[in-house]
Amino acid sequence: MLACGIAPLPASAEIYSFTDENGVLHFSNVPTDERYVPLSAPNAVAKRTVGRSSNNQAASLTKAQYVGVIEEVARTYGLESALIHAVVSVESAYRVTAVSRKGAGGLMQLMPETAQRYGVTDRFDPVQNLHGGARYLSDLLKMFNGDVRLTLAAYNAGENNVIKYGNQIPPFQETRAYVPKVLELYRKYQGTLKVASPRRGT
């Protein structure tokens, strides 16, 4: 990743860029993400737009691939499939091999310690990952008396941080952006997906 203050690259070095789903513009001379396009390429902006459209189509296809297993997992843990889909969409965009900067991995971006807590031996196995993430969501819903906002905040920032700040959404920029983003998709999916059995213990 390039940043201001780095020594200039050789004139022959190609610079690539892309804008992610959060509107953040990324630059690199080593394009490790398929969304990168050369800055010097003609119609680069148009290509980025087409790329985003292709990514959206790919995400839709991948989402459809997991509808069945997510419904099964949702029934197992008394969750709405819409909630799991919303979390997966924001966490990984259905990319099984996704890894965050903090080390979370898989569809529901499980940290190693969370995976261990819920018996997930391979975070990049989609079924194991979904079971682990759904169990965690189910436990958080019970912990926070069915409050979906606090459950999502805890999923993102950890339950201890939610408790530390008086059972409120912690004052972390990432968490405060995360919660409404997932809630928006949750409501959207409630209207478009078959809802699994109601949550237990809420």
C-alpha angles and dihedrals in degrees: 000000000000125000139175114282096034115130113265117268122235113280090248094056113111118225120210132193143182138173115234129216090273093056093253115145114224127198129192142157088210107057103207094160122069090226093069116107128182113267089218094052116113113256091009092160091052090049091052089051092050089046092054090049091051091048091051090051091048091049090052091052092048091047090055089052091061100041093099098047093043091053089051092048091046091054091047093057100031095250134134111255087221090065093051091047090050092051093046091048093054098036101048110348085238093299105148093199097046115137124186127218088254093054101259112146146195135016096322094030099240119192113228093251092050091049090051091048091056098040097254106154096176115035090189093058100098096213094048091045093050092048092049094046093045092050089051091050091048092051091047092051089054092045092053097040096251095308102149093192093057091041091057092044089053092047089055103036103020129263093261091062092051090051092044091058094051098269091304131121104278116248093251117130093220093051094045090053093042099055099056091041092056092041091054092053091042091058091044093051092046086066097044105034132066105256117233124222117308119272115274123233095014 
